[in-house]
């Protein structure tokens, strides 16, 4: 059962867009997508919406934080930005997508 979110994420993003899908915590996953942040946000909104319409008997929510890698950034900085964006999404409520500028 715990593989469902990662499988769902992988199935919702067109194959040509998937870079890496990895579990990084108990209930947290990282999806690294090549491309522009505006395109990635649309894909993340699509993934979020697909979870939101599941039957209420399946207690699943999805909050997504988006961070953008820039030349010269360290992986630890990218992770921290993504984590900050994720927590911003959770503060607003469940089933949200947030971006850190």
N, C-alpha and C positions, 0 to 999 in steps of 0.2 A: 504493500500500500504506500510506503514512503517514497517509492519511485514515481508515483503518479505525477506530482508537480513537475519534476524534471522532464518526464516523458511528454507531458502536456506542453511545456514550454518549447521543447524541441519540435513538437508537431505543429505548433502554431506559427513558428517562424520559418519562412521559406528556406529550404536547404542551402541555397547559395548564400544566405545571410548568416548562417551559424558559424561562429568561430569556435567558441568553447561554451559548453554548458557544464557547470560543476557545482556540487554541493559544498558549501563553505561553512555550514553550521547545522544545527539540529533541524531547523525549518527554513534555512536560508540557502538560496542558490545564486550563483553568479552566471549571467549570460553575457558573454563578450561578443559584440557584433561589430563587424567591419562596416564602416559607413558614417553617415552624418547623423548628428544627434536628433534632428527633426524627423528623419526617417525612422530612427530607432524608437523614438517616442511613440510614433504611430503603431509600430509593431508591439511595443509594450502595452499600449492601450488595448490593442486587440487581444493580447494574452490575458490581460486583466478582465476584460469584458467576457471572455469565454469562461472564466471561473465564476464570475458574478451571476451567470444564468444557470448554474448548476442547481439541481433540486435542493430545497432547503434542508432535506434530510442529510445532505452531505455538508457538514460544517467546515467549509473551506473559504478562506479569504486570501486575497493577494494584494500586497502593497509592494510597489516597485520604486527603487531609487535609481536614477540615471546619472552617471558621471562620464565625462569625456576625457579620453587620454590625449594629451598634447605632447609633442616632441619635447624631450627633456624631463618629463614627469617620471617619478619613481612609482613602481607598482604599489608601494605602501601608501603613497599620496592618493593614487587613483582609488584604492580600496577605501581609504578614509573618506574621500568625497562621496563614493557610492553609499557608504554606510550612513553618512550625514543626510544624503538625499532620501534614503530608505526611512530613517527616523522622522524626517520632515513629512513624508507621505503618511506614516503611521499616526503622527500627531493630528493630522487633518481628519482621519477616520480610516476605516478599512476600505479595501479595494480602491486605492489611489495610486497615482503615478506622480513622482516629484523629480525635479531636475535641480541640480546645484550648478550655478553659473560659475 
